[in-house]
């Protein structure tokens, strides 16, 4: 039997239909900690988009949380290590520190490994774009897996522990998860030397004039599916549609 367009049943049907579409457009991120120590994931949303996970939270070894992003959301996730916060959420972290304390209101201080996303919307044909970036350096391994989507949907990430192979001139030492005095992060060459060649700025600000360096090649060899420098797009940006995503810190493998 057809529904009368003026009836309450018809209006309820339309409401449920719209809610169903909204729910299906949402993207679920599962944030997982496989590190042997507690991390404090940070989140940053772009263009005034919804803040996920209040900007940051604590995540014990083996724990995971689900965060839901609306259609068109863009932003990034990263791990903070060696954090100490008081009951009001004020404090500092050894790596990945951000303004705002426990609940970040800005990005993580380099060097930090980033998981970056732009979720599909009508404007980009419903396609998600995602990557793991070492352009700001490295502190903790990160892997991204797409689940249930269509399209390319490949793994992106960095399983290797770059702190173990970090050149001496890029090393950052501190407490962090690895203990006092150990290497807790690895700077990018841009952060360490701040030259146009390493930062892809000035005369080196285009893909034609900014190419891989001996430092970015160390990152790329260790982590082939992660961004190693600003124009490392071809093997580092991935796409998928209608997927949920698992973001694992200290992943044990890419499968």
N, C-alpha and C positions, 0 to 999 in steps of 0.2 A: 504494500500500500504506500502510495506517495505521501510525503510529508507536506503539510500546509506550510508555505514559506512564512506565514505569520504566526505559526504555533510555537509554543514554548519548546516542544520536542525538536522542532527544526532548528531553533536557536541553540539548544543544547548540543545537537548533533554537530553544528558548525563550530561551536566552541571546542568540543572534543577533537574535531578534525584539526583545527588550528593548533591546539596544544600538542597533538600527536606530531604535527609537522615541526613544531619548535623543538620537541624532544629529540626527533630524529636528526635535526640539524646540529645538535650539541655534540661536542667532541670530548671524550673522557680520556684524561691522562692518568696513568697509573705510575706514581713515583715510587721507586723501589731502591732500598739501600742494601747492597751486597758487600759493603765495606765491613771491615772487622771492628769499626768504631762508629760512634754516633756522628752523623752529619746534620747540618741545618740547611736544607734546601732553601734557596731564595727564588722568588718569582718576580718578574717585571713585565707589565703589560704595556703595549704601545698604543698610541693614538686614543688615549682615554678609555681603552677597553677595560672590561671587568678585571678586578684584581683577584687572582687565584690564590687560595691558601693563605689569605691575609697578608701576602707578601713574603712570608717565610715562617718556618716551623722546625721543630726538632724531629729527627727520624732515627730511631735506634737501629742497630744492626739486624738485618733480616726483616725489618718492618716495611710496610708500603701504605700509601694513601691514594685515594682517587680524587681528582680535581676535574670539574666539568667546565668547559669553555664554550661560549656561544659561537654561532656562525660568524665568520669574519674576524675572529680574535687573532691577535698577533702578540708575540712576546717571547720570553726566554726563561730558562730554568738553569740553575747552577747549584753546586754544593759548596757550603761553607764548612770549614774544619777548624778545630781547636777553639770553639766558641765558649764564652763565659757570659751568661746573662743573669741579671738579678730577677726578683719576682715581678718587677715592672717591665721586663723585657729590654732593659738597658744593658749594653755590653759591647764586646768586640770579638772578632774572630781572627785567627791567624791567617787564613786564606779566604778569599771570596767575600770579605767584609763589605757591608753596604750601609748607607745612611738609614737611620730609623731603628737600629737595633734588631731585635728578633724579627719584627715585621718590616721588611725592606720597603723603603719608599724611593729607591733608586737602584742602579745596577751594582753588580759585584766589582770590587776593586781588583784589577789585574795584578798578577796572572791568575786567570780562572778559565776553566773549560765551560763552554756554553752549549746548551741544547736550545735551538732556535726554531720557531714555528710561525707560519702564517696559515691560518685555517681557512678553508674554502668558503667563498660567498658567491652570490650572483655575479659580482663584479669580476671575479677571476675564473668563472666557469665551474665553481664548486671544487676546485683542485687545491689540496693542501701542499704547502712547500715546507720542508724541514731540513735541518742540517745540524751537525756537531762542529763547533768552531774552536780552533786553537789559535785564531788570530790574536786574541787577547792573552795568549799563553795557556798554561795547563796547571791544574792542581789535582784533579781527581778524574779517573776514567769515567766515560759516559757512553752508554749505548741506547739507541732508539730503535724500537721494533714497531712496525705497523701491524695492526690486527683487524681482520675483517673488511679491509678496504679493497678497492679496485684500482688498477693501473700499475705503475712501476713498483711502488711500495717496498723498496729495498731497505735493508739494514743500513743505518748510519751510525758512526761512532768511533770510539777510541778505546780498545780493550787494553792495549799496552800501558805499562806504567812508565810514562815519560820521565818521571822524576829519577828513575834509575839510569837513564841514558842522556840526561840533560847535560849539555856542555857546561863546563865550570863557570864560564862567564855569564850564563843565564840562570844559574841556580839561586833559589831562595831557601834559606834555612830558618828553622824555627821549631816550635813545639808541635802543633797540628796533631794529626792522627798518628804520625809515625814516630813521635817521641822527640825530646829536646835535641837540637843540633842536627837533626836529619834534614834531608832535602824535602821540603813540603810543597814546592811549586817550581815551575820552570817558566821563565819569562819568554815572551816572543822577542825576536831580534828588534822589532820596532820599539817595544817597551824598554829594552836594555840599552839601545844605542840612539834611538830617536833620529834616524836619518831618513831622507826622502826615499832612498833605495829600499830600505827595509819597511817603511811605513806606506809605500805606494802613494806618496804625496808629491807636490811640486812637479818637477820634470818627469817623475815616475808615477803620475796619477792616472794612467790609462792601462788597459790590459796589454797594450803593445809595448809599453815602456817599463812595466813592472812585472818581473818574472820571478820564478822560484830562486831562492838563494840557498847557500849551503846549510843555513839554519832551518829554513822551511822544509828542505829535503829530508832532514833528520826527523822532523815531525811527520812528514808524509810517508816515509818508509815505515815508521812505527805504526801509523794510523792511516791506512790508505783511503778510508772513506770519510775522513774529517778534513775540514778546511785547514790548510797549513799556512796560507797567506791570503791577502784580500781578494785576489783574482783567481783563486783556485776553485772555480765554479764547476767545471766540466765533470769532475769526479767526486763532488762534495755536496751538491744540492740535489735533493730527492723529492719526488712528488707522489701523492696518493689521493684518493677520493673516498669519502665516507668511512674513514678508518677511526679506530681508537688507537692510542699509542702507549707503549710501555717505555718509560725512561728509567734506566737502571744505572745507578752510580756504582763504580767498581765492578763492572760486568765481568763475568768469568769466561765469556766467549761471545761470538757473534751469531750463534745459531739459536 
